[in-house]
Amino acid sequence: MSKLIVSPAPHIHGAESTGKIMRDVLIALAPSVLAAVYFYGLRAIMLLAVAVITCVGVEFLIQKYMLRTRVTVTDLSAAVTGVLLALNLPPTAPWWIAVIGSAVAIGVAKMTFGGLGHNIFNPALVGRVFLLISFPVIMTDWTVPASCFRPGIDAVTGATPLALINEGLAQGLTVDQIMAANPSLTYGQMLFARAGGSAGEVSALAVILGFVYLLVRRVIRPHIPVTIVLTVAVMTGIFWLIDPQQYTDPLFNILTGGLLLGSVFMATDYVTSPMTTKGMIIYGIGIGVITVLIRFFGSYPEGVSFAILIMNSIVPLLNKYIKPARFGKEVSHA
């Protein structure tokens, strides 16, 4: 006899499915992927391929042979995790780094909690932070991007814009002196390309294009990304106005690092983000505040990944205490 699932009305059915949503996310990631491939060539392609194959393979093996449940790799969620993890890796990272990070992302952060819909933390970020703590030298070996279509030009190793600022300040230089000594730190280059960092940080414009696509397709709501960016802008703006020689301005902090990539594609993850608008705003403010505190006062120049994971742990509380109005409940307008 088949099992009946009983739930109270109303019953609203939509045309969306996990597969369709993940497909839209992959399409939104396409500009960032193309930018990474253009500037880093075969290295970016290798990391993307290895990460996606490993994520899909690990999820398949765990579901098929360990949990003995229905295999759901066709919903593309594992593929999305693989792409996001690869875009969060240094382009010079060896292939085995992608394998380890993918195995941790799927095997530890996702499947140990019961699979998609049950994980507390964003799997791609768990994989990235695990690699950062375990292999700090490899995970901070950055390459300044140079088009793979310009033969004869070798890749140049260099620090990220955030790392350059932190290193310069530690040496007693001012922000203006650091910017003047590094002509590549222009806002135009940060927006379009040429700023060193992970493969997914090569172009802020590519991330913005993906954000617009997700909004048009109504895959995500703008509350979380907009709140994060506004919080970072306000906080960094206050510090910058107090002492512009020791703190970078809001636009610099928005365009550099993984702020946009994390805000658009990882902080908005359905499973690990709040369900209500008020919860999303609190969640976004928390991510923005923690990010700025780590950037300005922490030993690590980037704080987006840690900020999102910390706020992921708060999401169950936000969902418990900030609930939407029950269907049919009269809302007072007084």
Salt bridges, closest charged atoms under 4 A:
ASP24 OD2 - ARG217 NE 3.21
GLU59 OE1 - LYS110 NZ 2.71
GLU302 OE1 - ARG295 NE 3.01
